[in-house]
Amino acid sequence: MQFGEYLRVIRTARGITALELGKMVGTTGQYITQTEQGKLKAPNKEMVLKIAGALDANASELWGIAAIERYEDWCKKEGIEPEKSQTFFQAARYDKKMATHKKRSFM
């Protein structure tokens, strides 16, 4: 389930409108609606925590869903397949380590 879908389920179960939730967390009802519809990416951690507090929802669970979605969006933007990203990050750490090692050997 995507973040927006999950948000809508929780919000409607609490009997809160998108406009009411928007006001509660310092944004607009339109932002909430567009997030629920998947037109906007999952919000950042600060906003997720506000939403969780307003809805009396499990903040860790809500942030976990948002974080995974944001990570997958980042991978797509960078042209990295999320399943292969672990290899990418291992290579980046290796490159950084080797660059540091080479820098030390020249001193």
TILUMGU-883952 format. One record per atom (N, C-alpha, C): residue number from 1; residue in one letter; x, y, z; atom name. Coordinates in Angstrom, 1 decimal. Each point is the difference from the previous one (the first is absolute). Layout:
N
R   num   residu       c1       c2       c3   atome
R   NUM        A        X        Y        Z      CA
...
***
This chain:
107
R   num   residu       c1       c2       c3   atome
R     1        M      0.8     -1.2      0.0       N
R     1        M     -0.8      1.2      0.0      CA
R     1        M      0.9      1.2      0.0       C
R     2        Q     -0.3      1.0     -0.8       N
R     2        Q      0.7      1.2     -0.1      CA
R     2        Q     -0.3      1.0      1.1       C
R     3        F      0.9      0.9      0.3       N
R     3        F     -0.2      0.9      1.2      CA
R     3        F     -1.4      0.7     -0.1       C
R     4        G     -0.3      0.6     -1.2       N
R     4        G     -1.2      0.7     -0.1      CA
R     4        G     -1.3     -0.8      0.2       C
R     5        E      0.0     -1.2     -0.4       N
R     5        E     -1.1     -0.9      0.2      CA
R     5        E     -0.1     -0.3      1.5       C
R     6        Y      1.1     -0.3      0.6       N
R     6        Y      0.0     -0.2      1.5      CA
R     6        Y     -0.5      1.2      0.8       C
R     7        L      0.4      1.2     -0.4       N
R     7        L     -0.4      1.2      0.6      CA
R     7        L     -1.5      0.2     -0.1       C
R     8        R     -0.5     -0.3     -1.2       N
R     8        R     -1.5      0.2     -0.2      CA
R     8        R     -0.8     -1.0      0.9       C
R     9        V      0.5     -1.2      0.1       N
R     9        V     -0.7     -1.0      0.9      CA
R     9        V      0.0      0.5      1.4       C
R    10        I      1.1      0.4      0.5       N
R    10        I      0.1      0.5      1.4      CA
R    10        I     -0.9      1.2      0.2       C
R    11        R      0.2      1.0     -0.9       N
R    11        R     -0.8      1.2      0.2      CA
R    11        R     -1.5     -0.2      0.0       C
R    12        T     -0.4     -0.8     -1.0       N
R    12        T     -1.5     -0.2     -0.1      CA
R    12        T     -0.5     -0.9      1.2       C
R    13        A      0.8     -0.9      0.5       N
R    13        A     -0.3     -0.8      1.2      CA
R    13        A     -0.2      0.9      1.2       C
R    14        R      0.8      1.1      0.1       N
R    14        R     -0.1      1.0      1.1      CA
R    14        R     -1.1      1.0     -0.2       C
R    15        G     -0.7      0.0     -1.2       N
R    15        G     -1.1      0.9     -0.3      CA
R    15        G      0.5      1.4     -0.2       C
R    16        I      1.2      0.2     -0.5       N
R    16        I      0.6      1.3     -0.2      CA
R    16        I      0.0      0.3     -1.5       C
R    17        T     -0.3      1.2     -0.4       N
R    17        T      0.0      0.4     -1.4      CA
R    17        T      1.5      0.3     -0.4       C
R    18        A      0.3      0.1     -1.3       N
R    18        A      1.3      0.4     -0.4      CA
R    18        A      0.3      1.4      0.4       C
R    19        L     -1.1      0.9     -0.1       N
R    19        L      0.2      1.4      0.4      CA
R    19        L      0.3      0.1      1.5       C
R    20        E     -0.7     -0.8      0.8       N
R    20        E      0.3      0.1      1.4      CA
R    20        E      1.4     -0.5      0.4       C
R    21        L      0.4     -1.1     -0.7       N
R    21        L      1.3     -0.5      0.3      CA
R    21        L      1.1      1.0     -0.5       C
R    22        G     -0.3      0.6     -1.1       N
R    22        G      1.0      1.0     -0.5      CA
R    22        G      0.2      1.1      1.0       C
R    23        K     -1.1      0.5      0.5       N
R    23        K      0.0      1.1      1.0      CA
R    23        K      0.8     -0.5      1.3       C
R    24        M     -0.3     -1.2      0.4       N
R    24        M      0.6     -0.5      1.2      CA
R    24        M      1.6     -0.1     -0.1       C
R    25        V      0.5     -0.2     -1.2       N
R    25        V      1.4     -0.2     -0.2      CA
R    25        V      0.7      1.2     -0.7       C
R    26        G     -0.8      1.0     -0.2       N
R    26        G      0.7      1.2     -0.6      CA
R    26        G      0.1      0.0     -1.5       C
R    27        T     -0.9     -0.7     -0.7       N
R    27        T      0.1      0.0     -1.5      CA
R    27        T     -1.5      0.2     -0.5       C
R    28        T     -0.2     -0.4     -1.2       N
R    28        T     -1.3      0.2     -0.6      CA
R    28        T     -0.7     -1.4     -0.2       C
R    29        G     -1.3      0.1     -0.1       N
R    29        G     -0.7     -1.2     -0.3      CA
R    29        G      0.3     -0.6     -1.4       C
R    30        Q      0.4      0.9     -0.9       N
R    30        Q      0.4     -0.4     -1.3      CA
R    30        Q      1.3     -0.8      0.0       C
R    31        Y      0.9      0.4      0.9       N
R    31        Y      1.2     -0.7      0.1      CA
R    31        Y     -0.2     -1.4      0.5       C
R    32        I     -0.9     -0.2      1.0       N
R    32        I     -0.4     -1.3      0.5      CA
R    32        I     -0.6     -0.8     -1.1       C
R    33        T     -1.0      0.6     -0.7       N
R    33        T     -0.7     -0.8     -1.0      CA
R    33        T      1.0     -0.4     -1.1       C
R    34        Q      0.9      0.9     -0.5       N
R    34        Q      0.9     -0.4     -1.0      CA
R    34        Q      1.0     -1.0      0.4       C
R    35        T      0.4      0.0      1.3       N
R    35        T      0.9     -1.0      0.6      CA
R    35        T     -0.8     -1.4      0.0       C
R    36        E     -1.2      0.0      0.4       N
R    36        E     -0.8     -1.2      0.0      CA
R    36        E     -0.2     -0.6     -1.4       C
R    37        Q     -0.1      0.9     -0.9       N
R    37        Q     -0.2     -0.5     -1.4      CA
R    37        Q      1.3     -0.4     -0.7       C
R    38        G      1.1      0.2      0.6       N
R    38        G      1.3     -0.4     -0.5      CA
R    38        G      0.5      1.1     -1.0       C
R    39        K     -0.6      1.1      0.0       N
R    39        K      0.4      1.1     -0.9      CA
R    39        K      1.3      0.7      0.5       C
R    40        L      0.2     -0.1      1.3       N
R    40        L      1.2      0.6      0.6      CA
R    40        L      0.7     -1.2      0.7       C
R    41        K      1.3      0.2      0.1       N
R    41        K      0.8     -1.1      0.7      CA
R    41        K     -0.3      0.0      1.4       C
R    42        A      0.4     -1.1      0.7       N
R    42        A     -0.2     -0.1      1.4      CA
R    42        A      0.7      1.1      0.7       C
R    43        P     -0.6      0.6      1.1       N
R    43        P      0.6      1.1      0.6      CA
R    43        P      1.2     -0.3      0.8       C
R    44        N      0.8      1.0      0.4       N
R    44        N      1.2     -0.2      0.8      CA
R    44        N     -0.4     -0.4      1.4       C
R    45        K      1.0     -0.4      0.7       N
R    45        K     -0.2     -0.5      1.4      CA
R    45        K     -0.7      0.9      0.9       C
R    46        E      0.4      1.3     -0.1       N
R    46        E     -0.7      1.0      0.9      CA
R    46        E     -1.5      0.0     -0.2       C
R    47        M     -0.4      0.1     -1.3       N
R    47        M     -1.4      0.0     -0.3      CA
R    47        M     -0.7     -1.3      0.4       C
R    48        V      0.7     -1.1     -0.3       N
R    48        V     -0.6     -1.3      0.4      CA
R    48        V     -0.3     -0.1      1.5       C
R    49        L      1.0      0.5      0.8       N
R    49        L     -0.2      0.0      1.5      CA
R    49        L     -1.2      0.9      0.4       C
R    50        K     -0.2      1.1     -0.7       N
R    50        K     -1.1      0.9      0.3      CA
R    50        K     -1.3     -0.7     -0.3       C
R    51        I      0.0     -0.7     -1.2       N
R    51        I     -1.2     -0.7     -0.4      CA
R    51        I     -0.4     -1.1      1.0       C
R    52        A      1.1     -0.8      0.4       N
R    52        A     -0.2     -1.1      0.9      CA
R    52        A     -0.6      0.6      1.3       C
R    53        G      0.6      1.1      0.5       N
R    53        G     -0.5      0.6      1.2      CA
R    53        G     -1.5      0.4     -0.1       C
R    54        A     -0.3      0.6     -1.1       N
R    54        A     -1.4      0.5     -0.2      CA
R    54        A     -1.0     -1.1     -0.1       C
R    55        L      0.4     -1.1     -0.6       N
R    55        L     -0.9     -1.1     -0.2      CA
R    55        L      0.1     -1.1      1.2       C
R    56        D      0.9      0.3      0.9       N
R    56        D      0.3     -1.0      1.1      CA
R    56        D      0.3     -1.4     -0.6       C
R    57        A      0.9      0.1     -1.0       N
R    57        A      0.5     -1.2     -0.7      CA
R    57        A      1.4     -0.4      0.4       C
R    58        N      0.4     -1.2     -0.3       N
R    58        N      1.3     -0.5      0.3      CA
R    58        N      1.0      0.8     -0.9       C
R    59        A      0.8      0.9      0.6       N
R    59        A      1.0      0.8     -0.8      CA
R    59        A      1.0     -0.8     -0.7       C
R    60        S      0.5     -1.1      0.7       N
R    60        S      1.1     -0.8     -0.6      CA
R    60        S     -0.5     -0.7     -1.2       C
R    61        E     -1.2     -0.6      0.1       N
R    61        E     -0.6     -0.7     -1.1      CA
R    61        E     -0.3      1.0     -1.2       C
R    62        L     -0.5      1.1      0.3       N
R    62        L     -0.3      1.0     -1.1      CA
R    62        L      1.3      0.5     -0.6       C
R    63        W      1.0      0.3      0.8       N
R    63        W      1.3      0.4     -0.6      CA
R    63        W      0.6     -1.1     -0.8       C
R    64        G     -0.1     -1.2      0.5       N
R    64        G      0.6     -1.1     -0.7      CA
R    64        G     -0.5     -0.1     -1.4       C
R    65        I     -1.4      0.1     -0.2       N
R    65        I     -0.6     -0.1     -1.3      CA
R    65        I      0.5      1.2     -0.9       C
R    66        A      0.0      1.2      0.6       N
R    66        A      0.4      1.2     -0.7      CA
R    66        A      1.5     -0.1     -0.4       C
R    67        A      0.8     -0.4      0.9       N
R    67        A      1.5     -0.1     -0.3      CA
R    67        A      0.3     -1.0     -1.1       C
R    68        I     -0.7     -1.1      0.0       N
R    68        I      0.3     -1.0     -1.1      CA
R    68        I     -0.5      0.6     -1.4       C
R    69        E     -1.1      0.7      0.0       N
R    69        E     -0.5      0.6     -1.2      CA
R    69        E      1.0      1.1     -0.5       C
R    70        R      0.4      0.8      1.0       N
R    70        R      1.0      1.1     -0.4      CA
R    70        R      1.3     -0.6     -0.5       C
R    71        Y      0.4     -1.0      0.6       N
R    71        Y      1.3     -0.7     -0.4      CA
R    71        Y     -0.2     -0.5     -1.5       C
R    72        E     -1.1     -0.7     -0.2       N
R    72        E     -0.3     -0.5     -1.4      CA
R    72        E      0.0      1.1     -1.0       C
R    73        D     -0.6      1.1      0.3       N
R    73        D     -0.1      1.2     -0.9      CA
R    73        D      1.4      0.5     -0.3       C
R    74        W      0.9      0.0      1.1       N
R    74        W      1.3      0.5     -0.2      CA
R    74        W      0.8     -0.9     -0.9       C
R    75        C     -0.2     -1.3      0.2       N
R    75        C      0.7     -1.0     -0.9      CA
R    75        C     -0.4      0.2     -1.4       C
R    76        K     -1.3      0.2     -0.3       N
R    76        K     -0.4      0.2     -1.4      CA
R    76        K      0.6      1.2     -0.5       C
R    77        K      0.0      1.1      0.7       N
R    77        K      0.6      1.3     -0.4      CA
R    77        K      1.5     -0.2     -0.4       C
R    78        E      0.7     -0.8      0.8       N
R    78        E      1.4     -0.2     -0.2      CA
R    78        E      0.3     -1.1     -1.0       C
R    79        G     -1.1     -0.7     -0.5       N
R    79        G      0.2     -1.0     -1.0      CA
R    79        G      0.6     -1.3      0.7       C
R    80        I     -0.4     -0.2      1.2       N
R    80        I      0.5     -1.2      0.7      CA
R    80        I     -1.2     -0.9      0.3       C
R    81        E      0.1     -1.3     -0.2       N
R    81        E     -1.0     -0.9      0.3      CA
R    81        E      0.0     -0.2      1.5       C
R    82        P     -1.1      0.2      0.7       N
R    82        P      0.0     -0.1      1.5      CA
R    82        P      0.6     -1.3      0.5       C
R    83        E     -0.2     -1.1     -0.7       N
R    83        E      0.5     -1.3      0.4      CA
R    83        E      1.5      0.0     -0.1       C
R    84        K      0.6      0.8     -0.9       N
R    84        K      1.4      0.0     -0.2      CA
R    84        K      0.7      1.1      0.8       C
R    85        S     -0.7      0.8      0.7       N
R    85        S      0.6      1.2      0.6      CA
R    85        S      1.0     -0.4      1.1       C
R    86        Q     -0.2     -1.1      0.7       N
R    86        Q      1.0     -0.4      1.0      CA
R    86        Q      1.4     -0.1     -0.6       C
R    87        T      0.0     -0.6     -1.2       N
R    87        T      1.3     -0.2     -0.7      CA
R    87        T      0.5      1.4     -0.4       C
R    88        F     -0.8      0.9     -0.4       N
R    88        F      0.4      1.4     -0.3      CA
R    88        F      0.6      0.6      1.2       C
R    89        F     -0.6      0.0      1.2       N
R    89        F      0.5      0.6      1.1      CA
R    89        F      1.3     -0.6      0.5       C
R    90        Q      0.1     -1.4     -0.1       N
R    90        Q      1.2     -0.6      0.4      CA
R    90        Q      1.2      0.4     -0.9       C
R    91        A     -0.3      0.2     -1.3       N
R    91        A      1.0      0.5     -1.0      CA
R    91        A      0.4      1.4      0.4       C
R    92        A     -0.9      0.9      0.3       N
R    92        A      0.3      1.3      0.4      CA
R    92        A      0.8      0.1      1.2       C
R    93        R     -0.3     -0.8      1.0       N
R    93        R      0.8      0.0      1.3      CA
R    93        R      1.5     -0.5     -0.4       C
R    94        Y      0.1     -1.0     -0.9       N
R    94        Y      1.3     -0.6     -0.3      CA
R    94        Y      0.8      1.1     -0.8       C
R    95        D     -0.7      0.7     -0.9       N
R    95        D      0.7      1.1     -0.7      CA
R    95        D      0.5      1.1      1.0       C
R    96        K     -0.8      0.4      0.9       N
R    96        K      0.4      1.0      1.0      CA
R    96        K      1.1     -0.5      0.8       C
R    97        K      0.0     -1.3      0.4       N
R    97        K      1.1     -0.6      0.8      CA
R    97        K      1.3      0.0     -0.8       C
R    98        M     -0.1     -0.4     -1.2       N
R    98        M      1.2      0.0     -0.9      CA
R    98        M      0.6      1.4     -0.2       C
R    99        A     -0.9      0.9     -0.2       N
R    99        A      0.4      1.4     -0.2      CA
R    99        A      0.8      0.5      1.2       C
R   100        T     -0.5     -0.3      1.2       N
R   100        T      0.6      0.4      1.2      CA
R   100        T      1.3     -0.7      0.2       C
R   101        H      0.1     -1.3     -0.4       N
R   101        H      1.2     -0.7      0.1      CA
R   101        H      1.1      0.5     -0.9       C
R   102        K     -0.4      0.3     -1.2       N
R   102        K      0.9      0.6     -1.0      CA
R   102        K      0.5      1.4      0.4       C
R   103        K     -0.8      0.8      0.6       N
R   103        K      0.3      1.3      0.5      CA
R   103        K      1.1     -0.1      1.1       C
R   104        R     -0.2     -1.0      0.9       N
R   104        R      1.0     -0.2      1.1      CA
R   104        R      1.3     -0.5     -0.6       C
R   105        S      0.0     -0.8     -1.0       N
R   105        S      1.3     -0.6     -0.5      CA
R   105        S      0.8      1.1     -0.7       C
R   106        F     -0.6      1.1     -0.5       N
R   106        F      0.7      1.1     -0.6      CA
R   106        F      0.6      1.0      1.0       C
R   107        M     -0.3     -0.1      1.2       N
R   107        M      0.4      1.0      1.0      CA
R   107        M      1.3     -0.4      0.6       C
***
